[in-house]
Amino acid sequence: MADFMKSSVHCHSTLCDGKNTLQDMASAACAQGLTTLGFTGHSHTPCDREYCMTPQRTAQYKATIAKLKLEYKGKVDILCGIEWDQFSDDKLTGYDYWIGSVHYLRGPKTGRYYEIDFRPQDLKDCMDDDFGGDGLAMAEAYFASVAEVAARKPDILGHIDLIKKLNCTGAYFDENSPRYKAAALAALKAAREADCLLEVNTGGVFRGYRSDFYPSAWMLEEWHKMGGKVIITADAHSTDSLTFGYEDAAKLLRSVGFESVEVLTGKGFETQPL
C-alpha cells in the first residue's frame, strides 16, 4: 500500500452527518492499516437545519478525539480537524487543522440560506427564487463564495466544485458553459493566490451522486498549470469509505501531470510520490 493510501483526513461521524461513531471510525482505520486518521466534523453553522455539530456536540467531539489520540498512540495518528463552513460561527480554536468549504448559498433576493449539496428541491428553489432561473448565475455566486473561503487560507480547500453534486444530468446548468468554466477558474486562481492545498475528493462518487471526483479533470489540469498542490481525501461518512477511490484519484492526477501529492500525517503535511 502506497503511503498516501494510509492517510484519511476528511472524515465525519455520527456527531454530524456520518454513519459511524468516532470510535468506530478509529477502529476501522486501525484495522485497515491506516497510519493517520483526521476527523473533520461539520462546524456549527447558525443557518444549518440538520447536519452540522451543535456547540455541545463540538465539545463532545473534541473530548472524544482527545481520548482516541491516547488510545491509538503508536498505532494510528488521530487528528482533530474541522470542516469549517463559510457561514460558521466556530472560532477555529482547539483543532489540528481545518478544511474550508462552502455548503450554502445565501439568496441575494430572499436572504434565505440554501444547502446546495443536499436536496434537489433546495437547489431548484435557490436557482428559481434568487437567481431568476439562471443556474449559471447561481454557480457563479457559489464559486465567488469559494474564493472568499480560500482567502481565509484554510489548511485544505474542500470540494471546490461541490455545486455540481446534484447536477449530474445537467438539470441546473451546463458544466461546459464558458460562464461556468470562467467562474470555476476564477475560484481556482483565488485559491492559488492564497496558496491553498486543493483536495481531490472522492466522496460524491462513493455516495452515487457523480461518476467524477471533485474537482473535475479540466480543473485539475488548470491547477497543475498553476503549480498548485493537491491532497486526496475520501470525505468519508462511514467506515467502508475511508480510502475509497484513492487509486483512481491517483491515476487521474498522474494523467494530468501530477507526480506527487501532499499527505497529512501526525508530523504535519508531507510531499509523497504518486
C-alpha positions as CSV (number, residue, x, y, z in Angstrom):
1,M,0.0,0.0,0.0
2,A,1.4,3.4,-1.0
3,D,2.0,5.8,1.9
4,F,-0.6,8.3,0.6
5,M,-3.2,5.5,0.8
6,K,-2.7,5.3,4.6
7,S,-4.0,8.8,5.5
8,S,-7.6,9.7,5.5
9,V,-8.2,13.2,6.8
10,H,-11.6,14.3,5.7
11,C,-13.9,12.2,7.8
12,H,-17.3,12.6,9.5
13,S,-19.0,10.7,12.4
14,T,-22.5,10.4,14.0
15,L,-21.8,13.7,15.8
16,C,-22.7,15.4,12.5
17,D,-23.9,13.5,9.4
18,G,-21.7,10.4,9.4
19,K,-23.0,6.9,9.8
20,N,-20.4,5.6,12.3
21,T,-19.2,6.9,15.7
22,L,-15.7,8.4,16.2
23,Q,-14.7,5.2,18.0
24,D,-15.9,3.0,15.1
25,M,-14.0,5.1,12.5
26,A,-10.8,4.9,14.6
27,S,-11.1,1.2,15.0
28,A,-11.7,0.7,11.3
29,A,-8.8,2.9,10.3
30,C,-6.5,0.8,12.5
31,A,-7.9,-2.4,11.1
32,Q,-7.4,-1.2,7.5
33,G,-3.8,-0.3,8.1
34,L,-4.1,3.5,8.1
35,T,-1.4,5.4,9.9
36,T,-3.3,8.7,10.0
37,L,-7.0,9.5,10.6
38,G,-8.2,13.0,10.7
39,F,-11.7,13.9,11.8
40,T,-13.4,16.9,10.3
41,G,-16.9,17.3,11.7
42,H,-19.1,19.9,10.1
43,S,-18.7,23.1,12.1
44,H,-21.6,24.7,13.8
45,T,-23.4,27.0,11.4
46,P,-26.4,29.1,12.6
47,C,-28.2,28.6,9.2
48,D,-28.0,24.8,9.4
49,R,-31.1,22.7,9.8
50,E,-29.7,19.3,10.4
51,Y,-26.2,18.1,9.6
52,C,-23.7,20.4,11.5
53,M,-22.5,19.8,15.0
54,T,-24.1,21.8,17.8
55,P,-21.8,23.6,20.3
56,Q,-22.5,20.8,22.8
57,R,-21.6,18.1,20.2
58,T,-18.5,20.1,19.2
59,A,-17.3,19.9,22.9
60,Q,-18.1,16.2,22.9
61,Y,-16.3,15.8,19.6
62,K,-13.1,17.4,20.9
63,A,-13.1,15.4,24.2
64,T,-13.7,12.1,22.5
65,I,-10.9,12.7,19.9
66,A,-8.5,13.6,22.7
67,K,-9.2,10.2,24.3
68,L,-8.8,8.4,21.0
69,K,-5.4,10.1,20.4
70,L,-4.2,8.4,23.6
71,E,-5.9,5.1,22.9
72,Y,-4.4,4.7,19.4
73,K,-1.0,6.3,20.2
74,G,1.7,4.3,18.4
75,K,-0.9,2.7,16.1
76,V,-2.8,5.5,14.3
77,D,-2.1,9.2,14.5
78,I,-5.6,10.6,15.3
79,L,-6.1,14.3,14.4
80,C,-8.8,16.7,15.5
81,G,-9.8,18.8,12.5
82,I,-12.9,20.6,11.5
83,E,-14.7,21.2,8.2
84,W,-15.4,24.9,8.6
85,D,-18.3,26.4,6.5
86,Q,-18.4,29.9,5.1
87,F,-21.2,30.8,7.4
88,S,-19.9,29.1,10.5
89,D,-19.6,30.8,13.9
90,D,-16.9,28.3,15.1
91,K,-13.8,30.1,16.4
92,L,-11.4,27.6,14.8
93,T,-9.7,27.0,18.1
94,G,-8.6,23.7,19.5
95,Y,-8.1,22.0,16.1
96,D,-5.1,20.4,14.5
97,Y,-6.1,21.7,11.0
98,W,-9.2,22.8,9.2
99,I,-10.9,22.3,5.8
100,G,-12.6,25.4,4.4
101,S,-15.8,24.6,2.5
102,V,-19.0,26.1,1.0
103,H,-22.2,24.2,1.5
104,Y,-24.7,27.0,1.4
105,L,-25.7,30.0,-0.7
106,R,-27.4,33.0,0.8
107,G,-30.1,34.2,-1.6
108,P,-29.4,37.8,-2.8
109,K,-33.2,38.4,-3.1
110,T,-34.8,36.4,-0.3
111,G,-31.9,36.2,2.2
112,R,-32.7,32.5,2.6
113,Y,-29.8,30.0,3.2
114,Y,-29.9,27.1,0.7
115,E,-28.0,23.9,1.2
116,I,-26.6,23.4,-2.3
117,D,-25.5,19.7,-1.9
118,F,-28.4,18.0,-0.2
119,R,-31.9,18.3,-1.6
120,P,-32.5,18.9,-5.3
121,Q,-35.6,21.0,-4.4
122,D,-33.4,23.3,-2.4
123,L,-31.1,23.8,-5.3
124,K,-34.0,24.4,-7.7
125,D,-35.6,26.9,-5.3
126,C,-32.3,28.7,-5.0
127,M,-32.0,29.0,-8.8
128,D,-35.6,30.0,-9.3
129,D,-36.3,32.3,-6.4
130,D,-33.0,34.0,-6.1
131,F,-31.3,33.8,-9.5
132,G,-34.3,34.2,-11.8
133,G,-34.0,30.6,-13.1
134,D,-30.4,31.2,-14.2
135,G,-28.4,28.2,-12.9
136,L,-25.2,29.7,-14.2
137,A,-25.7,32.8,-12.1
138,M,-26.2,30.5,-9.1
139,A,-22.9,28.7,-10.0
140,E,-21.1,32.0,-10.3
141,A,-22.3,33.0,-6.9
142,Y,-21.1,29.7,-5.5
143,F,-17.6,30.0,-6.9
144,A,-17.4,33.6,-5.6
145,S,-18.1,32.2,-2.2
146,V,-15.4,29.6,-2.6
147,A,-13.0,32.3,-3.4
148,E,-13.9,34.1,-0.2
149,V,-13.2,30.9,1.8
150,A,-9.9,30.4,0.0
151,A,-8.8,33.9,1.0
152,R,-9.0,32.8,4.7
153,K,-6.1,30.3,3.9
154,P,-7.6,27.0,5.2
155,D,-5.2,24.1,5.5
156,I,-7.2,22.3,2.9
157,L,-9.8,23.8,0.5
158,G,-12.7,21.4,0.4
159,H,-14.5,20.1,-2.7
160,I,-14.1,23.2,-4.8
161,D,-16.8,22.4,-7.3
162,L,-19.4,20.9,-4.9
163,I,-22.1,22.9,-6.7
164,K,-22.1,20.2,-9.4
165,K,-23.0,17.4,-6.9
166,L,-26.7,17.3,-7.9
167,N,-26.2,18.4,-11.5
168,C,-25.1,15.1,-13.0
169,T,-27.8,15.3,-15.6
170,G,-27.2,19.0,-16.3
171,A,-30.6,19.9,-15.0
172,Y,-29.4,23.2,-13.4
173,F,-26.5,24.4,-15.5
174,D,-24.1,23.4,-18.3
175,E,-20.8,22.5,-16.8
176,N,-19.1,23.1,-20.2
177,S,-20.5,26.6,-20.5
178,P,-17.9,29.3,-20.8
179,R,-19.6,31.1,-17.9
180,Y,-19.4,28.1,-15.6
181,K,-15.7,27.5,-16.5
182,A,-14.8,31.1,-16.1
183,A,-16.3,31.2,-12.6
184,A,-14.6,28.0,-11.6
185,L,-11.3,29.2,-13.0
186,A,-11.6,32.4,-11.0
187,A,-12.1,30.4,-7.8
188,L,-9.0,28.3,-8.7
189,K,-7.0,31.5,-9.2
190,A,-8.1,32.8,-5.9
191,A,-7.1,29.5,-4.3
192,R,-3.7,29.6,-5.9
193,E,-3.2,33.2,-4.8
194,A,-3.9,32.1,-1.2
195,D,-1.6,29.1,-1.6
196,C,-4.4,26.7,-0.8
197,L,-4.0,22.9,-0.8
198,L,-6.7,21.6,-3.0
199,E,-8.4,18.3,-2.1
200,V,-9.3,15.7,-4.7
201,N,-12.5,14.5,-3.0
202,T,-13.9,11.0,-3.9
203,G,-17.0,11.2,-1.7
204,G,-19.6,12.2,-4.3
205,V,-18.7,9.1,-6.3
206,F,-18.9,6.8,-3.3
207,R,-22.3,8.0,-2.4
208,G,-23.5,7.7,-6.0
209,Y,-24.1,11.3,-6.9
210,R,-21.4,11.6,-9.5
211,S,-19.1,9.5,-11.7
212,D,-16.3,12.0,-11.5
213,F,-14.5,13.5,-8.5
214,Y,-14.2,17.0,-7.1
215,P,-12.7,18.8,-8.8
216,S,-13.4,18.0,-12.5
217,A,-10.4,16.8,-14.6
218,W,-10.2,20.0,-16.5
219,M,-9.9,22.0,-13.3
220,L,-7.1,19.7,-12.1
221,E,-5.3,20.3,-15.4
222,E,-5.6,24.1,-14.8
223,W,-4.5,23.7,-11.2
224,H,-1.4,21.7,-12.3
225,K,-0.5,24.5,-14.8
226,M,-0.7,27.0,-11.9
227,G,1.7,24.9,-9.8
228,G,-0.9,24.1,-7.2
229,K,-0.6,21.2,-4.7
230,V,-3.2,18.5,-4.1
231,I,-4.3,16.1,-1.4
232,I,-6.5,13.0,-1.9
233,T,-9.5,12.7,0.5
234,A,-12.5,10.4,0.8
235,D,-14.9,12.8,2.6
236,A,-15.7,9.5,4.5
237,H,-19.0,9.3,6.2
238,S,-18.7,5.7,7.0
239,T,-16.1,3.1,7.9
240,D,-16.2,1.5,4.5
241,S,-15.2,4.6,2.6
242,L,-12.1,5.7,4.4
243,T,-9.8,5.5,1.4
244,F,-12.5,4.9,-1.3
245,G,-11.3,5.9,-4.8
246,Y,-7.7,6.8,-3.8
247,E,-6.1,4.7,-6.6
248,D,-8.4,6.1,-9.2
249,A,-7.8,9.6,-7.9
250,A,-4.0,9.0,-8.1
251,K,-4.4,7.7,-11.7
252,L,-6.4,10.8,-12.6
253,L,-3.7,13.1,-11.1
254,R,-0.9,11.3,-12.9
255,S,-2.8,11.7,-16.2
256,V,-2.9,15.5,-15.9
257,G,0.8,15.7,-14.9
258,F,1.0,15.4,-11.1
259,E,3.9,13.4,-9.8
260,S,3.2,13.9,-6.1
261,V,0.6,14.6,-3.5
262,E,0.5,16.2,-0.1
263,V,-0.3,13.8,2.8
264,L,-1.2,14.9,6.3
265,T,0.5,12.8,9.0
266,G,1.0,13.1,12.7
267,K,4.0,15.3,11.9
268,G,2.2,17.6,9.5
269,F,2.0,17.8,5.8
270,E,4.5,15.7,3.7
271,T,5.0,15.5,0.0
272,Q,4.9,12.0,-1.2
273,P,5.2,10.5,-4.7
274,L,2.2,9.2,-6.6
